[in-house]
Amino acid sequence: RAGCLSGPGMRLQCEVEVRSRLLPTCGLRGRAKGARALLSLGRQPGRAGHSVYLMVCTARDRAGARYKLKENIEQFFTKFVEEGKATVRLKEPAVDVCLSKANASNLKSFLAAVRLAHRGTDVEALPLSVLVPAKTSEVEKPKTKMIITSKRDYPLTKNFPYSLEHLQASYCKLARVDMRMLCLKKLRKLDLSHNHIKKLPESIGDLVSLQELNLHNNHLESFCVALCNSTLQKSLQFLDLSQNKIKALPVQFCQLQELIHVKLDDNELIRLPFKMGQLSQLRFLSAARNKLPFLPSDFRNLSLEKLDLFGNPFEQPNPLVPSIQLKIPLTLLESAARATVNYRIPYGRHLLPSHLCEDLEVAKMCQCGSACLSCFIQTTVTMNLHHVAHTVVLVDNMGGTEAPIVCYFCSLTCYSQFLDRYLQSNR
């Protein structure tokens, strides 16, 4: 890993730039790009004496450049050591050894040893290394991207580089997510498209940096609730679940509050998450070619740049034929549940049975703003999708941009008021 001390002895991995202080006097540029390097402190092998050297090995020069340290340091620059940066100014040759991207703690320890060597401290008291050429793996730039597009190239015996930020493993016939991938804590983009994955492990939620997850063209039948409750709530921005076999997404899906781009095309969805409107960051949504009969009531709260719902069997809305599930008078349970939601009374599984908590979390909202659980009137009305999206892909081949949206009413009074407004607007 970057910036780590490795043994035996004193060694430091970081980026190094060696600047000559003489070049500017000759009218030449004195700056070069920093390179991945391994720094070591030690004596030259096969030579007697007590001279301690600083050796800098890079990918271009694995044999390393050696700099004598005893009474040869003009100055240390450590103002930004907490950021993993420091500079050692040598007298002979007249160069500045500029260190960056180091682990701050390890850098301090390494500089302390360099300072002791400069002062001529007994070599037996110093944590010295044998000055030998660096291995390629020690000086190569950490690998941040790996793309695998065939089963033949898939690594079976080697681990994935810990430094990976982007991993694609497509067309590898994977039946499950490789658990080795779930150790890649720096991973920002994971592409497992075009495989045979049927189920997602809960531990994907441990990928704290994950921003993009592509699961296009797999065999998924569901999306795990545990993922919706994981650290993905704060990181995941792009999610592609298209071309799978998903029938429904859990209501907890809407806890993935950072989602910007969601693709759900070519599944078997019979409904969208009940609280879809809570995805306030969502800008691109496609759920074409599914089995959606209507859209959830909360859908009207979205603010999208592009929406694609082409090829869904939307039902013809009929506000005059509602589904009535009212009990008059209301049951004590319904009255208490409505009051809990409306007055925002705190509750939890330590106070109520878990099934009641789940019911409260999916409470329906009447157009008057009040909550209702199992007692309500339901109907569908037409909504022009341009009300929630700037660009709308046609819903059908007839050029339509309208779709049915479900509405809930907590009482006969609220439904009657809605019906009066609806009939007046259609006269």
Phi, psi and omega per residue, in radians:
R1 nan 2.689 -3.109
A2 -1.091 2.408 3.031
G3 1.313 0.391 -3.112
C4 -1.770 2.591 3.015
L5 -1.473 2.413 3.117
S6 -2.301 2.603 -3.037
G7 -1.922 3.038 0.090
P8 -1.356 2.797 3.093
G9 1.449 -2.732 -3.055
M10 -1.942 1.954 3.129
R11 -2.406 2.615 -3.079
L12 -2.459 2.254 3.035
Q13 -1.732 2.278 3.129
C14 -2.938 -2.960 2.992
E15 -1.760 2.454 -3.072
V16 -2.288 2.424 3.000
E17 -2.258 2.105 3.124
V18 -1.748 1.966 -3.083
R19 -1.857 2.210 3.052
S20 -1.418 2.322 3.107
R21 -1.512 -0.061 -3.131
L22 -1.622 -0.475 -3.078
L23 -1.018 -0.762 3.140
P24 -1.027 -0.550 3.135
T25 -1.220 -0.322 3.110
C26 -1.720 0.150 -3.139
G27 1.370 0.310 -3.136
L28 -1.890 2.716 3.105
R29 -1.239 2.419 -3.109
G30 -1.811 0.032 -3.061
R31 -1.895 2.507 3.064
A32 -2.347 2.877 -3.137
K33 -1.317 2.420 3.114
G34 -1.103 2.539 -3.121
A35 -2.177 2.646 3.045
R36 -1.087 2.323 -3.032
A37 -2.570 2.782 2.991
L38 -2.058 2.122 3.123
L39 -1.783 2.413 3.128
S40 -2.350 2.624 2.998
L41 -1.994 2.278 3.120
G42 3.118 -3.121 3.066
R43 -1.742 2.635 -3.129
Q44 -1.209 2.295 -3.105
P45 -1.107 2.455 3.090
G46 1.413 0.091 -3.136
R47 -2.107 2.383 3.093
A48 -1.422 2.940 3.104
G49 1.994 3.061 -3.049
H50 -2.019 0.291 -3.132
S51 -1.288 2.291 3.100
V52 -1.864 2.355 -3.086
Y53 -2.060 2.635 2.931
L54 -1.737 2.115 3.135
M55 -1.937 2.299 -3.130
V56 -2.015 1.956 3.127
C57 -1.876 2.336 3.079
T58 -2.226 3.063 3.119
A59 -1.108 -0.600 3.119
R60 -1.319 -0.532 -3.086
D61 -2.331 1.361 -3.099
R62 -1.229 -0.412 3.106
A63 -1.196 -0.479 2.995
G64 1.577 2.560 3.003
A65 -1.697 2.359 -3.069
R66 -1.929 2.415 3.132
Y67 -2.260 2.169 3.107
K68 -1.192 2.485 -3.023
L69 -1.884 -0.587 -3.013
K70 -1.051 2.066 3.121
E71 0.929 0.589 -3.083
N72 -2.153 0.218 3.129
I73 -1.909 2.171 -3.124
E74 -1.443 -0.676 -3.084
Q75 -2.885 2.614 2.988
F76 -1.869 2.370 3.037
F77 -1.999 1.902 -3.018
T78 -2.223 0.395 -3.105
K79 -1.039 -0.596 -3.062
F80 -1.947 0.526 -3.097
V81 -1.114 -0.527 3.109
E82 -1.169 -0.322 3.091
E83 -1.682 0.143 3.138
G84 1.400 0.440 -3.108
K85 -2.180 2.513 3.059
A86 -2.903 2.838 3.103
T87 -2.358 2.357 3.051
V88 -1.937 2.030 -3.124
R89 -1.663 2.034 -3.131
L90 -1.644 2.622 3.084
K91 -1.383 -0.833 -3.073
E92 -2.404 2.018 -0.070
P93 -1.209 2.902 -3.085
A94 -1.414 1.343 -3.124
V95 -2.274 2.737 2.992
D96 -1.920 2.152 3.083
V97 -1.669 1.826 -3.025
C98 -1.716 2.101 -3.101
L99 -1.857 2.459 3.100
S100 -2.646 2.934 3.132
K101 0.948 0.690 3.086
A102 -1.834 2.746 2.987
N103 -1.182 2.181 -3.007
A104 -1.013 -0.761 -3.111
S105 -1.138 -0.781 3.133
N106 -1.172 -0.609 3.113
L107 -1.114 -0.727 3.125
K108 -1.080 -0.758 3.136
S109 -1.105 -0.727 -3.124
F110 -1.140 -0.768 3.138
L111 -1.126 -0.612 3.110
A112 -1.093 -0.711 3.108
A113 -1.194 -0.672 3.082
V114 -1.073 -0.724 -3.137
R115 -1.103 -0.720 3.111
L116 -1.127 -0.715 3.116
A117 -1.126 -0.667 3.097
H118 -1.075 -0.662 -3.109
R119 -1.372 -0.127 3.109
G120 1.503 0.409 3.104
T121 -0.999 2.509 3.129
D122 -0.876 2.229 -3.062
V123 -1.066 -0.448 -3.140
E124 -1.173 -0.355 -3.121
A125 -1.614 -0.066 -3.093
L126 -1.746 2.503 3.106
P127 -1.404 1.324 -3.012
L128 -1.512 2.695 3.056
S129 -1.939 2.872 2.990
V130 -1.430 2.219 -3.080
L131 -1.416 1.617 3.129
V132 -2.183 2.736 3.136
P133 -0.963 2.520 -3.132
A134 -1.322 2.630 3.013
K135 -1.269 2.670 -3.141
T136 -0.994 -0.711 -3.105
S137 -1.133 -0.387 -3.093
E138 -1.427 -0.352 -3.052
V139 -2.109 -0.114 3.120
E140 -1.311 2.661 -3.131
K141 -1.138 2.368 -3.137
P142 -0.969 2.321 -3.102
K143 -1.336 2.163 -3.107
T144 -1.900 -0.215 -3.070
K145 -2.399 2.336 3.085
M146 -2.442 2.207 -3.134
I147 -2.116 2.094 3.131
I148 -2.103 2.182 -3.060
T149 -2.201 0.353 3.048
S150 -2.754 2.678 3.130
K151 -1.105 -0.554 -3.127
R152 -1.076 -0.598 -3.075
D153 -1.590 -0.019 -3.065
Y154 -1.266 2.260 -3.102
P155 -1.304 2.102 -3.138
L156 -1.782 -0.533 -3.064
T157 -1.865 -0.359 -3.131
K158 -1.781 2.486 3.063
N159 -1.301 2.752 3.040
F160 -1.274 2.489 3.101
P161 -0.983 2.309 -3.096
Y162 -1.061 -0.444 -3.041
S163 -1.449 -0.009 -3.059
L164 -1.038 2.347 3.032
E165 -1.957 -0.398 -3.122
H166 -2.353 2.056 3.121
L167 -2.222 2.173 3.027
Q168 -2.089 2.205 3.072
A169 -2.335 1.458 -3.077
S170 -1.899 2.709 3.111
Y171 0.985 0.599 -3.116
C172 -1.833 0.044 -3.140
K173 1.017 0.603 3.127
L174 -1.231 2.256 3.103
A175 -1.579 -0.278 3.125
R176 -2.654 2.888 3.100
V177 -1.295 2.212 3.136
D178 -1.142 2.112 -3.082
M179 -1.109 -0.382 3.084
R180 -1.115 -0.492 3.117
M181 -1.162 -0.485 -3.027
L182 -1.395 0.035 3.029
C183 -1.672 -0.046 -3.061
L184 -1.520 1.457 -3.009
K185 -1.215 -0.270 3.119
K186 -1.616 -0.026 -3.044
L187 -1.114 2.165 3.104
R188 -1.857 -0.494 -3.099
K189 -2.330 2.147 3.130
L190 -2.175 2.051 -3.114
D191 -2.025 1.880 3.124
L192 -2.047 0.549 -3.102
S193 -1.179 2.749 3.069
H194 1.022 0.900 3.034
N195 -2.239 -2.831 -3.118
H196 -2.139 0.578 -3.053
I197 -1.272 2.244 -3.113
K198 -1.779 -0.471 -3.050
K199 -2.533 2.527 3.122
L200 -1.719 2.348 3.075
P201 -1.308 2.551 3.139
E202 -1.061 -0.482 -3.048
S203 -1.233 -0.120 2.987
I204 -1.027 -0.515 3.125
G205 -1.154 -0.179 3.105
D206 -1.488 -0.105 3.100
L207 -1.389 1.524 -2.917
V208 -1.178 -0.305 -3.101
S209 -1.806 0.021 -2.993
L210 -1.165 2.117 3.125
Q211 -1.899 -0.542 -3.093
E212 -2.245 2.275 3.124
L213 -2.304 2.019 -3.093
N214 -1.983 1.982 3.141
L215 -2.131 0.487 -3.138
H216 -1.006 2.393 3.050
N217 1.029 1.099 2.981
N218 -2.200 -2.780 -3.135
H219 -2.082 0.546 -3.100
L220 -1.162 2.411 3.079
E221 -1.951 -0.172 -3.136
S222 -2.761 2.950 3.049
F223 -2.114 2.148 -2.953
C224 -1.105 2.287 3.095
V225 -1.062 -0.640 -3.114
A226 -1.040 -0.580 3.113
L227 -1.164 -0.584 3.141
C228 -1.231 -0.394 -3.128
N229 -1.755 0.130 -3.034
S230 -1.660 -2.996 3.110
T231 -1.161 -0.173 3.068
L232 -1.074 -0.360 3.083
Q233 -0.968 -0.567 -3.045
K234 -1.772 -0.161 -3.032
S235 -2.116 -0.654 -2.959
L236 -1.223 2.178 -3.117
Q237 -2.043 -0.545 -3.098
F238 -2.173 2.227 -3.137
L239 -2.403 2.125 3.109
D240 -2.034 1.882 3.095
L241 -1.965 0.289 -3.050
S242 -1.168 2.674 3.094
Q243 1.022 0.970 3.012
N244 -2.236 -2.705 -3.111
K245 -2.245 0.623 -3.053
I246 -1.405 2.249 -3.132
K247 -1.651 -0.511 -3.126
A248 -2.778 2.625 3.034
L249 -1.813 2.522 -3.124
P250 -1.174 2.696 3.118
V251 -1.075 -0.484 3.130
Q252 -1.179 -0.224 3.104
F253 -0.929 -0.558 -3.085
C254 -1.332 0.034 3.019
Q255 -1.466 -0.135 3.083
L256 -1.398 1.264 -2.896
Q257 -1.184 -0.280 -3.102
E258 -1.639 0.033 -3.122
L259 -1.048 2.289 3.092
I260 -1.975 -0.660 -3.030
H261 -2.282 2.055 -3.133
V262 -2.230 2.238 3.113
K263 -2.062 2.105 -3.103
L264 -2.194 0.284 -3.056
D265 -1.046 2.659 2.976
D266 0.981 0.849 2.969
N267 -2.014 -2.750 3.100
E268 -2.157 0.600 -3.054
L269 -1.102 2.204 3.057
I270 -1.778 -0.136 3.068
R271 -2.835 2.737 3.016
L272 -1.720 2.766 -3.122
P273 -0.915 2.432 -3.029
F274 -1.007 -0.641 -3.083
K275 -1.868 0.713 -3.089
M276 -0.946 -0.578 -3.088
G277 -1.154 -0.199 3.125
Q278 -1.330 -0.212 -3.141
L279 -1.399 1.344 -2.993
S280 -1.201 -0.389 -3.134
Q281 -1.565 -0.171 -3.046
L282 -1.128 2.244 -3.123
R283 -2.151 -0.441 -3.116
F284 -2.263 2.112 -3.129
L285 -2.367 2.204 3.043
S286 -2.286 2.221 3.110
A287 -2.424 0.777 -3.099
A288 -1.256 2.673 3.042
R289 0.969 0.936 2.987
N290 -2.067 -2.721 -3.102
K291 -2.179 0.672 -3.062
L292 -1.339 2.126 3.067
P293 -1.458 -0.495 3.127
F294 -2.815 3.046 -3.137
L295 -1.839 2.637 3.141
P296 -1.200 2.698 -3.118
S297 -0.969 -0.676 -3.074
D298 -1.215 -0.196 -3.078
F299 -1.031 -0.516 -3.081
R300 -1.180 -0.197 3.136
N301 -1.539 -0.064 -3.137
L302 -1.290 2.745 3.072
S303 -2.395 1.602 -2.965
L304 -1.850 2.735 2.975
E305 -1.582 -0.658 3.131
K306 -2.491 2.407 -3.125
L307 -2.363 2.281 3.115
D308 -2.271 1.943 3.107
L309 -2.172 0.464 -3.076
F310 -1.082 2.493 2.966
G311 1.383 0.438 3.030
N312 -1.778 2.524 -3.117
P313 -1.412 1.067 -3.104
F314 -1.050 2.378 3.102
E315 -1.337 2.717 3.069
Q316 -1.333 2.071 -3.100
P317 -1.184 2.518 3.117
N318 -2.503 1.544 -3.112
P319 -1.074 -0.326 -3.077
L320 -1.467 -0.131 3.131
V321 -2.142 1.414 -3.082
P322 -1.461 2.860 2.970
S323 -1.736 2.018 -3.043
I324 -1.794 2.065 3.112
Q325 -2.212 0.868 3.141
L326 -1.709 2.538 2.983
K327 -2.125 2.103 -3.097
I328 -2.090 2.154 -0.028
P329 -1.269 2.870 3.133
L330 -1.083 2.551 3.065
T331 -1.171 2.756 3.113
L332 -1.060 -0.678 3.135
L333 -1.093 -0.775 3.141
E334 -1.123 -0.749 -3.134
S335 -1.096 -0.759 3.141
A336 -1.160 -0.706 -3.135
A337 -1.130 -0.765 3.125
R338 -1.064 -0.757 -3.141
A339 -1.112 -0.682 3.140
T340 -1.047 -0.770 -3.127
V341 -1.304 -0.814 -3.051
N342 -1.123 -0.652 -3.118
Y343 -1.718 0.136 3.088
R344 0.913 0.810 3.120
I345 -1.327 2.214 -3.123
P346 -1.070 2.467 3.074
Y347 -2.626 2.942 3.133
G348 -3.003 3.032 -3.087
R349 -1.224 -0.209 3.057
H350 -1.449 -0.180 3.139
L351 -1.953 -0.596 -3.048
L352 -2.214 2.732 3.013
P353 -1.009 2.562 -3.031
S354 -1.066 -0.593 -3.115
H355 -1.187 -0.537 3.077
L356 -1.234 -0.667 3.093
C357 -1.080 -0.740 3.131
E358 -1.106 -0.692 3.100
D359 -1.106 -0.724 -3.131
L360 -1.156 -0.589 -3.123
E361 -1.222 -0.375 -3.139
V362 -1.990 0.535 3.112
A363 -1.027 2.411 3.103
K364 -1.475 2.622 -3.114
M365 -1.982 2.182 3.071
C366 -1.275 2.786 3.125
Q367 -1.163 -0.238 3.075
C368 -1.459 -0.125 3.123
G369 1.740 -0.078 -3.137
S370 -1.592 2.718 -3.112
A371 -1.582 2.699 2.973
C372 -2.579 2.567 -3.088
L373 -1.876 -1.444 -3.086
S374 -1.792 -0.123 3.126
C375 -1.953 1.919 -3.090
F376 -2.877 2.945 2.971
I377 -1.982 2.296 -3.089
Q378 -2.115 2.406 3.040
T379 -2.643 3.039 3.107
T380 -2.154 2.528 3.079
V381 -2.285 2.888 3.140
T382 -1.477 2.390 3.050
M383 -2.247 2.275 3.030
N384 -1.316 2.145 -3.037
L385 -1.169 -0.269 3.057
H386 -1.170 -0.231 3.072
H387 -1.236 -0.370 -3.109
V388 -2.085 -0.118 -3.086
A389 -2.511 2.450 3.108
H390 -1.224 -0.796 3.116
T391 -2.025 2.220 -3.098
V392 -2.154 2.164 2.996
V393 -1.306 2.396 -3.078
L394 -0.929 2.407 -3.111
V395 -1.256 -0.535 -3.103
D396 -2.551 -3.122 -3.123
N397 -1.381 -0.024 -3.132
M398 -1.623 0.028 3.108
G399 1.536 0.267 -3.088
G400 -1.389 2.560 3.033
T401 -2.227 0.441 3.129
E402 -2.013 2.649 3.140
A403 -2.581 2.686 3.119
P404 -1.337 2.432 3.084
I405 -2.205 2.410 -3.076
V406 -1.399 2.501 3.087
C407 -2.201 2.564 3.126
Y408 -2.124 2.571 3.102
F409 -2.334 2.361 -3.050
C410 -1.450 -0.210 -3.088
S411 -2.737 2.910 3.058
L412 -1.108 -0.595 3.135
T413 -1.062 -0.849 -3.134
C414 -1.107 -0.699 3.135
Y415 -1.172 -0.690 3.138
S416 -1.107 -0.748 3.112
Q417 -1.080 -0.727 3.091
F418 -1.094 -0.768 -3.091
L419 -1.093 -0.699 3.100
D420 -1.046 -0.809 -3.136
R421 -1.126 -0.687 -3.115
Y422 -1.140 -0.793 -3.102
L423 -1.164 -0.652 3.115
Q424 -1.123 -0.708 -3.099
S425 -1.272 -0.283 -3.115
N426 -1.875 0.212 3.086
R427 -1.294 nan nan
